[in-house]
């Protein structure tokens, strides 16, 4: 095992401050960094010695022999233990879970985000199949903490084994139900989960608490259970490694990987890279970004994807359509550059609302009103190609206008979808609604 690099920013809020120094011995579960404001405690994920404390990370040289035992957090109330354990949202931006579930829902809902919406990733579904009871116990702990009277698992109908596992586990649970989602991106966006499960449309600036609900990820719930029942700090991560790997493009699911493990080590555990490749993505095909082999995973890392090589467009003019559901403009330009395209026009999906922090949020995730105006702009700007990062429905509406104008369409996920054998995002072929068969 190589050096472990534990980043000091693994959550929403400011980076944590290190409380260890070079030369310090640490154990699995040793508290090594604490937040000054909004944030979450950070722990060593290995037994070893601190080699360096840098501005953005703590570098630890692991001992050759690693033990399973960890330093437990102190006992307290359930909420105090979740906060002490440093649990954050492990399927998104990393909002501190102790803050999120500290909301009094006054009899509202815990909505379990089991959509695992990014194509190719499957560690959340695997956890439901293999550790369903642990996840359900996390739901019950969270319901108690937040004063929720009901909980709903939002899961895609296509995940038949996981759905059946849930049905069997919940057959005697009157307060916990299942809602089946269509296989459409981005059904896992938290406002989409609220809309689908509760029928309440939230504005981009509104949180699920407006609908008396909390949306929480499957793995996060398992970490809540560990914090409360085992006094275990949050120092490991479940993730999927997939792509252009020796042995094929089937997903490799790794459970309880020490935070700070390098991308290269995980790729090697999955068989190693098969020949030449395009890029390595940390995260999912839609919201992930290109990364390096020596980059460390964090509490929020969901996937590592090795892609096929990019097509060469030989300097052709390209338009970029930025959507709140996919990559930002910088990511789209990065992909265009890797395809050797010349970006001459940039437009936004008209439902992409800009927040105060500059981030984009979709006004109605998964429901697109049309993209003709943007296609007209790209045609006017003499684009030969366009690259889009849109959701399933937006991609569908782009395809209703762009090809008719002679525009050749790439989706930002194309190189990933071709690598893993997944249909390209072009035409919507499934219904936006799923008939519930409970």
KOLBAMAR-588024 format. One record per residue (C-alpha): residue in three letters; residue number from 1; x, y, z. Coordinates in steps of 0.1 Angstrom, whole numbers, always signed. Layout:
<r 'ALA',NUM,<X,Y,Z>> ...
//
This chain:
<r 'UNK',1,<+0,+0,+0>> <r 'UNK',2,<+14,+34,-10>> <r 'UNK',3,<+12,+66,+10>> <r 'UNK',4,<-23,+77,+19>> <r 'UNK',5,<-32,+114,+11>> <r 'UNK',6,<-61,+126,+31>> <r 'UNK',7,<-75,+159,+18>> <r 'UNK',8,<-85,+186,+43>> <r 'UNK',9,<-116,+195,+22>> <r 'UNK',10,<-139,+165,+19>> <r 'UNK',11,<-172,+182,+25>> <r 'UNK',12,<-193,+214,+19>> <r 'UNK',13,<-177,+243,+39>> <r 'UNK',14,<-142,+255,+45>> <r 'UNK',15,<-112,+230,+47>> <r 'UNK',16,<-105,+214,+80>> <r 'UNK',17,<-75,+223,+101>> <r 'UNK',18,<-49,+197,+108>> <r 'UNK',19,<-43,+187,+144>> <r 'UNK',20,<-14,+164,+138>> <r 'UNK',21,<+22,+170,+128>> <r 'UNK',22,<+49,+152,+108>> <r 'UNK',23,<+63,+123,+127>> <r 'UNK',24,<+31,+116,+147>> <r 'UNK',25,<+19,+80,+149>> <r 'UNK',26,<-17,+76,+140>> <r 'UNK',27,<-42,+47,+141>> <r 'UNK',28,<-72,+39,+121>> <r 'UNK',29,<-98,+63,+135>> <r 'UNK',30,<-74,+88,+149>> <r 'UNK',31,<-88,+123,+146>> <r 'UNK',32,<-64,+143,+124>> <r 'UNK',33,<-83,+174,+113>> <r 'UNK',34,<-113,+194,+126>> <r 'UNK',35,<-136,+220,+110>> <r 'UNK',36,<-136,+257,+121>> <r 'UNK',37,<-172,+262,+109>> <r 'UNK',38,<-195,+241,+86>> <r 'UNK',39,<-177,+209,+80>> <r 'UNK',40,<-169,+174,+94>> <r 'UNK',41,<-142,+157,+114>> <r 'UNK',42,<-115,+139,+94>> <r 'UNK',43,<-98,+108,+106>> <r 'UNK',44,<-68,+86,+97>> <r 'UNK',45,<-79,+56,+76>> <r 'UNK',46,<-48,+36,+84>> <r 'UNK',47,<-22,+28,+110>> <r 'UNK',48,<+10,+46,+102>> <r 'UNK',49,<+31,+78,+106>> <r 'UNK',50,<+23,+113,+94>> <r 'UNK',51,<+50,+121,+67>> <r 'UNK',52,<+38,+156,+58>> <r 'UNK',53,<+11,+182,+67>> <r 'UNK',54,<+5,+203,+36>> <r 'UNK',55,<-19,+232,+30>> <r 'UNK',56,<-45,+209,+15>> <r 'UNK',57,<-37,+174,+27>> <r 'UNK',58,<-21,+152,+53>> <r 'UNK',59,<+2,+125,+40>> <r 'UNK',60,<+5,+93,+60>> <r 'UNK',61,<+29,+64,+54>> <r 'UNK',62,<+10,+33,+63>> <r 'UNK',63,<+24,+5,+85>> <r 'UNK',64,<+31,-27,+66>> <r 'UNK',65,<+7,-45,+89>> <r 'UNK',66,<-29,-30,+91>> <r 'UNK',67,<-53,-40,+119>> <r 'UNK',68,<-91,-40,+116>> <r 'UNK',69,<-95,-23,+150>> <r 'UNK',70,<-101,+14,+151>> <r 'UNK',71,<-102,+42,+176>> <r 'UNK',72,<-139,+46,+186>> <r 'UNK',73,<-157,+79,+189>> <r 'UNK',74,<-171,+89,+223>> <r 'UNK',75,<-206,+79,+232>> <r 'UNK',76,<-233,+105,+232>> <r 'UNK',77,<-267,+111,+218>> <r 'UNK',78,<-273,+96,+183>> <r 'UNK',79,<-270,+130,+167>> <r 'UNK',80,<-238,+138,+186>> <r 'UNK',81,<-223,+105,+175>> <r 'UNK',82,<-231,+111,+138>> <r 'UNK',83,<-215,+145,+141>> <r 'UNK',84,<-184,+132,+160>> <r 'UNK',85,<-179,+105,+134>> <r 'UNK',86,<-176,+130,+106>> <r 'UNK',87,<-203,+115,+84>> <r 'UNK',88,<-211,+135,+53>> <r 'UNK',89,<-233,+129,+22>> <r 'UNK',90,<-214,+102,+5>> <r 'UNK',91,<-232,+104,-28>> <r 'UNK',92,<-230,+141,-36>> <r 'UNK',93,<-213,+173,-25>> <r 'UNK',94,<-206,+160,+10>> <r 'UNK',95,<-229,+181,+32>> <r 'UNK',96,<-223,+173,+69>> <r 'UNK',97,<-249,+146,+78>> <r 'UNK',98,<-251,+157,+114>> <r 'UNK',99,<-263,+191,+103>> <r 'UNK',100,<-288,+177,+77>> <r 'UNK',101,<-305,+152,+100>> <r 'UNK',102,<-306,+177,+129>> <r 'UNK',103,<-336,+192,+113>> <r 'UNK',104,<-369,+186,+131>> <r 'UNK',105,<-392,+172,+104>> <r 'UNK',106,<-423,+173,+127>> <r 'UNK',107,<-435,+139,+113>> <r 'UNK',108,<-422,+143,+78>> <r 'UNK',109,<-402,+120,+55>> <r 'UNK',110,<-368,+105,+52>> <r 'UNK',111,<-363,+100,+15>> <r 'UNK',112,<-336,+74,+8>> <r 'UNK',113,<-318,+83,-25>> <r 'UNK',114,<-311,+48,-39>> <r 'UNK',115,<-313,+60,-75>> <r 'UNK',116,<-276,+56,-81>> <r 'UNK',117,<-282,+77,-112>> <r 'UNK',118,<-248,+80,-127>> <r 'UNK',119,<-245,+52,-154>> <r 'UNK',120,<-219,+26,-146>> <r 'UNK',121,<-218,+30,-109>> <r 'UNK',122,<-234,+3,-88>> <r 'UNK',123,<-219,+3,-52>> <r 'UNK',124,<-251,+17,-36>> <r 'UNK',125,<-272,-10,-53>> <r 'UNK',126,<-247,-36,-42>> <r 'UNK',127,<-249,-24,-6>> <r 'UNK',128,<-287,-27,-6>> <r 'UNK',129,<-283,-63,-20>> <r 'UNK',130,<-257,-73,+6>> <r 'UNK',131,<-262,-50,+36>> <r 'UNK',132,<-298,-41,+34>> <r 'UNK',133,<-304,-45,+72>> <r 'UNK',134,<-276,-20,+80>> <r 'UNK',135,<-291,+5,+56>> <r 'UNK',136,<-326,+1,+71>> <r 'UNK',137,<-312,+5,+106>> <r 'UNK',138,<-296,+37,+94>> <r 'UNK',139,<-331,+49,+82>> <r 'UNK',140,<-346,+41,+115>> <r 'UNK',141,<-319,+60,+134>> <r 'UNK',142,<-323,+90,+111>> <r 'UNK',143,<-361,+89,+115>> <r 'UNK',144,<-357,+90,+153>> <r 'UNK',145,<-331,+118,+152>> <r 'UNK',146,<-351,+140,+128>> <r 'UNK',147,<-386,+132,+141>> <r 'UNK',148,<-398,+117,+108>> <r 'UNK',149,<-428,+95,+108>> <r 'UNK',150,<-422,+78,+74>> <r 'UNK',151,<-394,+69,+51>> <r 'UNK',152,<-394,+61,+13>> <r 'UNK',153,<-367,+43,-7>> <r 'UNK',154,<-365,+59,-41>> <r 'UNK',155,<-349,+32,-64>> <r 'UNK',156,<-349,+25,-101>> <r 'UNK',157,<-372,-3,-111>> <r 'UNK',158,<-345,-18,-133>> <r 'UNK',159,<-325,-29,-102>> <r 'UNK',160,<-347,-59,-97>> <r 'UNK',161,<-326,-78,-72>> <r 'UNK',162,<-322,-48,-49>> <r 'UNK',163,<-359,-40,-52>> <r 'UNK',164,<-368,-76,-42>> <r 'UNK',165,<-343,-75,-14>> <r 'UNK',166,<-359,-43,-1>> <r 'UNK',167,<-394,-57,-4>> <r 'UNK',168,<-386,-87,+16>> <r 'UNK',169,<-367,-67,+43>> <r 'UNK',170,<-396,-41,+46>> <r 'UNK',171,<-426,-65,+45>> <r 'UNK',172,<-434,-58,+82>> <r 'UNK',173,<-423,-22,+82>> <r 'UNK',174,<-455,+0,+80>> <r 'UNK',175,<-436,+33,+81>> <r 'UNK',176,<-410,+25,+54>> <r 'UNK',177,<-421,+21,+17>> <r 'UNK',178,<-405,+19,-18>> <r 'UNK',179,<-410,+42,-47>> <r 'UNK',180,<-399,+30,-81>> <r 'UNK',181,<-381,+54,-104>> <r 'UNK',182,<-376,+53,-142>> <r 'UNK',183,<-341,+48,-156>> <r 'UNK',184,<-337,+84,-165>> <r 'UNK',185,<-309,+108,-155>> <r 'UNK',186,<-311,+127,-131>> <r 'UNK',187,<-337,+110,-110>> <r 'UNK',188,<-312,+111,-81>> <r 'UNK',189,<-311,+149,-79>> <r 'UNK',190,<-326,+156,-45>> <r 'UNK',191,<-354,+178,-58>> <r 'UNK',192,<-363,+152,-83>> <r 'UNK',193,<-365,+126,-55>> <r 'UNK',194,<-389,+149,-36>> <r 'UNK',195,<-410,+155,-67>> <r 'UNK',196,<-412,+118,-76>> <r 'UNK',197,<-419,+105,-41>> <r 'UNK',198,<-440,+133,-27>> <r 'UNK',199,<-454,+151,-57>> <r 'UNK',200,<-440,+185,-45>> <r 'UNK',201,<-421,+207,-70>> <r 'UNK',202,<-393,+226,-52>> <r 'UNK',203,<-377,+258,-66>> <r 'UNK',204,<-339,+256,-73>> <r 'UNK',205,<-333,+277,-41>> <r 'UNK',206,<-355,+255,-19>> <r 'UNK',207,<-342,+226,+2>> <r 'UNK',208,<-361,+194,+8>> <r 'UNK',209,<-369,+206,+43>> <r 'UNK',210,<-395,+229,+26>> <r 'UNK',211,<-414,+196,+18>> <r 'UNK',212,<-408,+183,+54>> <r 'UNK',213,<-383,+159,+41>> <r 'UNK',214,<-346,+150,+41>> <r 'UNK',215,<-329,+132,+12>> <r 'UNK',216,<-301,+109,+22>> <r 'UNK',217,<-279,+86,+3>> <r 'UNK',218,<-277,+48,+9>> <r 'UNK',219,<-241,+47,+19>> <r 'UNK',220,<-245,+76,+42>> <r 'UNK',221,<-272,+57,+61>> <r 'UNK',222,<-249,+28,+65>> <r 'UNK',223,<-222,+51,+79>> <r 'UNK',224,<-249,+65,+103>> <r 'UNK',225,<-255,+30,+116>> <r 'UNK',226,<-218,+24,+120>> <r 'UNK',227,<-213,+57,+140>> <r 'UNK',228,<-242,+49,+163>> <r 'UNK',229,<-239,+12,+168>> <r 'UNK',230,<-202,+6,+164>> <r 'UNK',231,<-188,+41,+174>> <r 'UNK',232,<-170,+40,+141>> <r 'UNK',233,<-155,+71,+126>> <r 'UNK',234,<-162,+78,+89>> <r 'UNK',235,<-128,+70,+72>> <r 'UNK',236,<-137,+46,+44>> <r 'UNK',237,<-156,+47,+12>> <r 'UNK',238,<-175,+24,-12>> <r 'UNK',239,<-170,+30,-49>> <r 'UNK',240,<-171,+15,-84>> <r 'UNK',241,<-141,+12,-107>> <r 'UNK',242,<-151,+6,-143>> <r 'UNK',243,<-139,+11,-179>> <r 'UNK',244,<-110,+2,-201>> <r 'UNK',245,<-95,-24,-178>> <r 'UNK',246,<-78,-57,-182>> <r 'UNK',247,<-104,-84,-180>> <r 'UNK',248,<-132,-63,-195>> <r 'UNK',249,<-155,-34,-187>> <r 'UNK',250,<-176,-49,-160>> <r 'UNK',251,<-179,-28,-128>> <r 'UNK',252,<-156,-36,-99>> <r 'UNK',253,<-173,-27,-65>> <r 'UNK',254,<-150,-20,-36>> <r 'UNK',255,<-164,-17,-1>> <r 'UNK',256,<-147,+1,+28>> <r 'UNK',257,<-117,+15,+9>> <r 'UNK',258,<-95,+37,+32>> <r 'UNK',259,<-101,+73,+24>> <r 'UNK',260,<-69,+87,+8>> <r 'UNK',261,<-61,+56,-13>> <r 'UNK',262,<-48,+66,-47>> <r 'UNK',263,<-67,+62,-80>> <r 'UNK',264,<-38,+41,-94>> <r 'UNK',265,<-40,+16,-65>> <r 'UNK',266,<-77,+11,-70>> <r 'UNK',267,<-73,+7,-108>> <r 'UNK',268,<-46,-19,-102>> <r 'UNK',269,<-69,-38,-78>> <r 'UNK',270,<-95,-38,-107>> <r 'UNK',271,<-70,-54,-131>> <r 'UNK',272,<-51,-24,-144>> <r 'UNK',273,<-56,-2,-175>> <r 'UNK',274,<-59,-21,-208>> <r 'UNK',275,<-36,-3,-232>> <r 'UNK',276,<-41,+33,-244>> <r 'UNK',277,<-69,+53,-228>> <r 'UNK',278,<-86,+86,-231>> <r 'UNK',279,<-89,+99,-196>> <r 'UNK',280,<-95,+88,-160>> <r 'UNK',281,<-127,+103,-144>> <r 'UNK',282,<-132,+106,-107>> <r 'UNK',283,<-169,+105,-100>> <r 'UNK',284,<-197,+96,-125>> <r 'UNK',285,<-199,+102,-163>> <r 'UNK',286,<-221,+133,-159>> <r 'UNK',287,<-207,+151,-128>> <r 'UNK',288,<-172,+136,-125>> <r 'UNK',289,<-140,+153,-136>> <r 'UNK',290,<-108,+142,-151>> <r 'UNK',291,<-83,+131,-125>> <r 'UNK',292,<-47,+119,-122>> <r 'UNK',293,<-34,+84,-112>> <r 'UNK',294,<-19,+98,-80>> <r 'UNK',295,<-50,+116,-69>> <r 'UNK',296,<-66,+104,-36>> <r 'UNK',297,<-102,+93,-31>> <r 'UNK',298,<-123,+112,-5>> <r 'UNK',299,<-155,+106,+14>> <r 'UNK',300,<-175,+117,-16>> <r 'UNK',301,<-157,+97,-44>> <r 'UNK',302,<-183,+75,-60>> <r 'UNK',303,<-164,+62,-91>> <r 'UNK',304,<-132,+58,-110>> <r 'UNK',305,<-137,+54,-148>> <r 'UNK',306,<-110,+47,-174>> <r 'UNK',307,<-123,+56,-208>> <r 'UNK',308,<-114,+48,-244>> <r 'UNK',309,<-95,+74,-264>> <r 'UNK',310,<-113,+105,-277>> <r 'UNK',311,<-122,+110,-314>> <r 'UNK',312,<-100,+136,-332>> <r 'UNK',313,<-122,+164,-347>> <r 'UNK',314,<-91,+180,-363>> <r 'UNK',315,<-99,+216,-351>> <r 'UNK',316,<-135,+216,-361>> <r 'UNK',317,<-157,+244,-347>> <r 'UNK',318,<-178,+233,-318>> <r 'UNK',319,<-206,+248,-297>> <r 'UNK',320,<-209,+239,-260>> <r 'UNK',321,<-243,+235,-243>> <r 'UNK',322,<-240,+238,-205>> <r 'UNK',323,<-266,+221,-184>> <r 'UNK',324,<-270,+221,-146>> <r 'UNK',325,<-273,+183,-147>> <r 'UNK',326,<-240,+176,-162>> <r 'UNK',327,<-205,+191,-164>> <r 'UNK',328,<-198,+228,-159>> <r 'UNK',329,<-184,+249,-187>> <r 'UNK',330,<-148,+242,-177>> <r 'UNK',331,<-154,+204,-179>> <r 'UNK',332,<-172,+207,-213>> <r 'UNK',333,<-143,+228,-227>> <r 'UNK',334,<-118,+202,-213>> <r 'UNK',335,<-136,+174,-233>> <r 'UNK',336,<-138,+196,-264>> <r 'UNK',337,<-100,+202,-262>> <r 'UNK',338,<-94,+165,-258>> <r 'UNK',339,<-113,+159,-290>> <r 'UNK',340,<-92,+186,-307>> <r 'UNK',341,<-122,+209,-313>> <r 'UNK',342,<-123,+247,-314>> <r 'UNK',343,<-151,+261,-291>> <r 'UNK',344,<-167,+290,-308>> <r 'UNK',345,<-201,+293,-291>> <r 'UNK',346,<-214,+286,-255>> <r 'UNK',347,<-250,+284,-244>> <r 'UNK',348,<-269,+274,-213>> <r 'UNK',349,<-299,+252,-210>> <r 'UNK',350,<-327,+277,-204>> <r 'UNK',351,<-337,+258,-172>> <r 'UNK',352,<-302,+262,-157>> <r 'UNK',353,<-306,+288,-129>> <r 'UNK',354,<-275,+303,-115>> <r 'UNK',355,<-272,+303,-77>> <r 'UNK',356,<-255,+329,-55>> <r 'UNK',357,<-223,+307,-54>> <r 'UNK',358,<-222,+306,-92>> <r 'UNK',359,<-233,+270,-94>> <r 'UNK',360,<-261,+260,-117>> <r 'UNK',361,<-293,+242,-107>> <r 'UNK',362,<-320,+229,-130>> <r 'UNK',363,<-354,+245,-125>> <r 'UNK',364,<-372,+211,-131>> <r 'UNK',365,<-346,+183,-132>> <r 'UNK',366,<-355,+156,-157>> <r 'UNK',367,<-382,+177,-175>> <r 'UNK',368,<-370,+198,-204>> <r 'UNK',369,<-390,+224,-223>> <r 'UNK',370,<-369,+224,-254>> <r 'UNK',371,<-335,+235,-268>> <r 'UNK',372,<-344,+250,-303>> <r 'UNK',373,<-331,+285,-294>> <r 'UNK',374,<-297,+271,-284>> <r 'UNK',375,<-295,+250,-315>> <r 'UNK',376,<-303,+281,-336>> <r 'UNK',377,<-274,+300,-318>> <r 'UNK',378,<-250,+272,-326>> <r 'UNK',379,<-261,+272,-363>> <r 'UNK',380,<-257,+310,-365>> <r 'UNK',381,<-222,+307,-350>> <r 'UNK',382,<-213,+283,-377>> <r 'UNK',383,<-207,+253,-355>> <r 'UNK',384,<-201,+219,-371>> <r 'UNK',385,<-204,+200,-339>> <r 'UNK',386,<-220,+206,-305>> <r 'UNK',387,<-213,+189,-272>> <r 'UNK',388,<-240,+187,-246>> <r 'UNK',389,<-241,+175,-210>> <r 'UNK',390,<-278,+174,-206>> <r 'UNK',391,<-301,+150,-187>> <r 'UNK',392,<-320,+123,-206>> <r 'UNK',393,<-350,+146,-214>> <r 'UNK',394,<-328,+176,-225>> <r 'UNK',395,<-307,+154,-247>> <r 'UNK',396,<-339,+141,-263>> <r 'UNK',397,<-351,+177,-270>> <r 'UNK',398,<-317,+187,-285>> <r 'UNK',399,<-320,+157,-309>> <r 'UNK',400,<-353,+171,-320>> <r 'UNK',401,<-337,+202,-335>> <r 'UNK',402,<-299,+201,-338>> <r 'UNK',403,<-296,+173,-365>> <r 'UNK',404,<-322,+190,-386>> <r 'UNK',405,<-300,+221,-387>> <r 'UNK',406,<-270,+200,-397>> <r 'UNK',407,<-253,+200,-363>> <r 'UNK',408,<-235,+169,-353>> <r 'UNK',409,<-241,+161,-316>> <r 'UNK',410,<-217,+147,-290>> <r 'UNK',411,<-227,+141,-254>> <r 'UNK',412,<-201,+146,-227>> <r 'UNK',413,<-206,+110,-216>> <r 'UNK',414,<-202,+94,-251>> <r 'UNK',415,<-166,+82,-245>> <r 'UNK',416,<-177,+67,-212>> <r 'UNK',417,<-209,+51,-226>> <r 'UNK',418,<-189,+36,-255>> <r 'UNK',419,<-163,+22,-230>> <r 'UNK',420,<-189,+5,-207>> <r 'UNK',421,<-213,-6,-235>> <r 'UNK',422,<-241,+16,-223>> <r 'UNK',423,<-266,+33,-248>> <r 'UNK',424,<-256,+68,-258>> <r 'UNK',425,<-276,+97,-244>> <r 'UNK',426,<-296,+109,-275>> <r 'UNK',427,<-332,+98,-278>> <r 'UNK',428,<-354,+92,-247>> <r 'UNK',429,<-367,+57,-251>> <r 'UNK',430,<-383,+51,-217>> <r 'UNK',431,<-413,+66,-199>> <r 'UNK',432,<-407,+94,-174>> <r 'UNK',433,<-431,+76,-151>> <r 'UNK',434,<-431,+41,-137>> <r 'UNK',435,<-463,+23,-127>> <r 'UNK',436,<-459,+14,-90>> <r 'UNK',437,<-465,-23,-84>> <r 'UNK',438,<-464,-24,-46>> 
//
